[in-house]
Amino acid sequence: MDDETANQFISCFEKFDPVSIRNEYYTDLRTHLQDDIHVEHTKVHFIYAARMGGRYLKRYRKYFRDPEIREFDMQHEQWLFGGEEFAVPVLKAIDEFMEI
């Protein structure tokens, strides 16, 4: 990541209170999910960055029944700061999720 992109990334957090960010992170670590979550007439969608590693994909499939997973060859959150090459396909997938 170049310096300009790194600065953009950091600046996007300036509007958030550091306590809120800490609480969000802590909650994510402490939230326990049951296996095979299923809500009738509901579909769970994931954007999966394959370079994050297979454990995330395994987790999505463990906790949610029949999730719709769109896999992309990128790092975590790279679609936000990696340019149109990454952003356009991910945004297209999100649009498609919203049409379902």
Short mmCIF file of the C-alpha atoms (twelve columns), coordinates in Angstrom:
data_MODEL
# 
_entry.id   MODEL 
# 
loop_
_atom_site.group_PDB 
_atom_site.id 
_atom_site.type_symbol 
_atom_site.label_atom_id 
_atom_site.label_alt_id 
_atom_site.label_comp_id 
_atom_site.label_asym_id 
_atom_site.label_seq_id 
_atom_site.Cartn_x 
_atom_site.Cartn_y 
_atom_site.Cartn_z 
_atom_site.pdbx_PDB_model_num 
ATOM 1   C CA . MET A 1   0.000   0.000   0.000   1 
ATOM 2   C CA . ASP A 2   1.460   3.362   -0.957  1 
ATOM 3   C CA . ASP A 3   1.575   6.316   1.470   1 
ATOM 4   C CA . GLU A 4   -1.361  8.139   -0.105  1 
ATOM 5   C CA . THR A 5   -3.609  5.079   0.144   1 
ATOM 6   C CA . ALA A 6   -2.472  4.421   3.714   1 
ATOM 7   C CA . ASN A 7   -3.305  8.016   4.668   1 
ATOM 8   C CA . GLN A 8   -6.767  7.680   3.091   1 
ATOM 9   C CA . PHE A 9   -7.320  4.487   5.040   1 
ATOM 10  C CA . ILE A 10  -6.348  6.055   8.347   1 
ATOM 11  C CA . SER A 11  -8.327  9.240   7.710   1 
ATOM 12  C CA . CYS A 12  -11.549 7.280   7.185   1 
ATOM 13  C CA . PHE A 13  -11.441 6.410   10.896  1 
ATOM 14  C CA . GLU A 14  -11.088 10.012  12.103  1 
ATOM 15  C CA . LYS A 15  -14.850 10.450  12.360  1 
ATOM 16  C CA . PHE A 16  -15.160 7.576   14.836  1 
ATOM 17  C CA . ASP A 17  -14.576 7.753   18.558  1 
ATOM 18  C CA . PRO A 18  -11.633 5.489   19.523  1 
ATOM 19  C CA . VAL A 19  -13.775 3.959   22.276  1 
ATOM 20  C CA . SER A 20  -16.387 2.947   19.687  1 
ATOM 21  C CA . ILE A 21  -13.722 1.317   17.524  1 
ATOM 22  C CA . ARG A 22  -12.337 -0.580  20.513  1 
ATOM 23  C CA . ASN A 23  -15.809 -1.719  21.561  1 
ATOM 24  C CA . GLU A 24  -16.617 -2.892  18.016  1 
ATOM 25  C CA . TYR A 25  -13.385 -4.890  17.822  1 
ATOM 26  C CA . TYR A 26  -13.851 -6.367  21.298  1 
ATOM 27  C CA . THR A 27  -17.467 -7.312  20.567  1 
ATOM 28  C CA . ASP A 28  -16.378 -9.115  17.402  1 
ATOM 29  C CA . LEU A 29  -13.895 -11.143 19.436  1 
ATOM 30  C CA . ARG A 30  -16.401 -12.004 22.146  1 
ATOM 31  C CA . THR A 31  -19.504 -12.731 20.080  1 
ATOM 32  C CA . HIS A 32  -20.118 -16.451 19.940  1 
ATOM 33  C CA . LEU A 33  -22.297 -17.850 17.189  1 
ATOM 34  C CA . GLN A 34  -24.156 -21.104 17.023  1 
ATOM 35  C CA . ASP A 35  -23.328 -23.449 14.175  1 
ATOM 36  C CA . ASP A 36  -25.646 -23.699 11.169  1 
ATOM 37  C CA . ILE A 37  -27.588 -20.463 11.693  1 
ATOM 38  C CA . HIS A 38  -30.663 -20.436 9.515   1 
ATOM 39  C CA . VAL A 39  -33.521 -17.933 9.384   1 
ATOM 40  C CA . GLU A 40  -36.420 -18.841 7.138   1 
ATOM 41  C CA . HIS A 41  -36.610 -16.724 3.941   1 
ATOM 42  C CA . THR A 42  -33.208 -15.158 4.673   1 
ATOM 43  C CA . LYS A 43  -29.970 -15.510 2.717   1 
ATOM 44  C CA . VAL A 44  -26.537 -14.666 4.116   1 
ATOM 45  C CA . HIS A 45  -24.046 -13.140 1.671   1 
ATOM 46  C CA . PHE A 46  -20.277 -12.831 2.025   1 
ATOM 47  C CA . ILE A 47  -17.554 -11.118 0.066   1 
ATOM 48  C CA . TYR A 48  -14.588 -13.419 0.603   1 
ATOM 49  C CA . ALA A 49  -11.037 -12.253 -0.012  1 
ATOM 50  C CA . ALA A 50  -9.257  -15.516 -0.817  1 
ATOM 51  C CA . ARG A 51  -5.845  -14.210 0.247   1 
ATOM 52  C CA . MET A 52  -7.150  -13.962 3.822   1 
ATOM 53  C CA . GLY A 53  -6.885  -17.721 4.095   1 
ATOM 54  C CA . GLY A 54  -9.228  -20.651 4.189   1 
ATOM 55  C CA . ARG A 55  -10.145 -20.357 7.856   1 
ATOM 56  C CA . TYR A 56  -12.552 -17.516 7.085   1 
ATOM 57  C CA . LEU A 57  -14.297 -19.509 4.393   1 
ATOM 58  C CA . LYS A 58  -14.543 -22.446 6.777   1 
ATOM 59  C CA . ARG A 59  -16.021 -20.176 9.452   1 
ATOM 60  C CA . TYR A 60  -18.671 -18.760 7.105   1 
ATOM 61  C CA . ARG A 61  -19.793 -22.272 6.195   1 
ATOM 62  C CA . LYS A 62  -19.732 -23.444 9.808   1 
ATOM 63  C CA . TYR A 63  -21.909 -20.700 11.235  1 
ATOM 64  C CA . PHE A 64  -24.365 -20.121 8.398   1 
ATOM 65  C CA . ARG A 65  -26.428 -22.640 6.490   1 
ATOM 66  C CA . ASP A 66  -25.959 -22.383 2.751   1 
ATOM 67  C CA . PRO A 67  -24.352 -18.920 2.603   1 
ATOM 68  C CA . GLU A 68  -23.828 -17.240 -0.750  1 
ATOM 69  C CA . ILE A 69  -20.108 -16.555 -0.928  1 
ATOM 70  C CA . ARG A 70  -18.466 -14.502 -3.662  1 
ATOM 71  C CA . GLU A 71  -14.761 -15.208 -3.735  1 
ATOM 72  C CA . PHE A 72  -12.238 -12.658 -4.999  1 
ATOM 73  C CA . ASP A 73  -8.472  -12.959 -5.414  1 
ATOM 74  C CA . MET A 74  -7.510  -10.146 -3.059  1 
ATOM 75  C CA . GLN A 75  -6.437  -9.304  0.491   1 
ATOM 76  C CA . HIS A 76  -8.874  -8.362  3.228   1 
ATOM 77  C CA . GLU A 77  -10.504 -4.968  2.459   1 
ATOM 78  C CA . GLN A 78  -8.323  -4.537  -0.643  1 
ATOM 79  C CA . TRP A 79  -11.418 -3.656  -2.652  1 
ATOM 80  C CA . LEU A 80  -11.699 -0.445  -0.637  1 
ATOM 81  C CA . PHE A 81  -8.216  0.860   -1.425  1 
ATOM 82  C CA . GLY A 82  -6.839  -1.287  -4.232  1 
ATOM 83  C CA . GLY A 83  -8.325  0.679   -7.094  1 
ATOM 84  C CA . GLU A 84  -11.060 -0.084  -9.597  1 
ATOM 85  C CA . GLU A 85  -9.537  -3.460  -10.429 1 
ATOM 86  C CA . PHE A 86  -10.808 -4.686  -7.043  1 
ATOM 87  C CA . ALA A 87  -13.640 -2.276  -6.263  1 
ATOM 88  C CA . VAL A 88  -15.732 -2.688  -9.421  1 
ATOM 89  C CA . PRO A 89  -16.228 -6.479  -9.191  1 
ATOM 90  C CA . VAL A 90  -16.986 -6.341  -5.472  1 
ATOM 91  C CA . LEU A 91  -19.501 -3.517  -5.862  1 
ATOM 92  C CA . LYS A 92  -21.119 -5.436  -8.718  1 
ATOM 93  C CA . ALA A 93  -21.444 -8.492  -6.465  1 
ATOM 94  C CA . ILE A 94  -22.990 -6.366  -3.720  1 
ATOM 95  C CA . ASP A 95  -25.497 -4.963  -6.219  1 
ATOM 96  C CA . GLU A 96  -26.350 -8.511  -7.268  1 
ATOM 97  C CA . PHE A 97  -26.825 -9.521  -3.646  1 
ATOM 98  C CA . MET A 98  -29.233 -6.624  -3.194  1 
ATOM 99  C CA . GLU A 99  -31.313 -7.718  -6.206  1 
ATOM 100 C CA . ILE A 100 -31.915 -11.190 -4.775  1 
# 
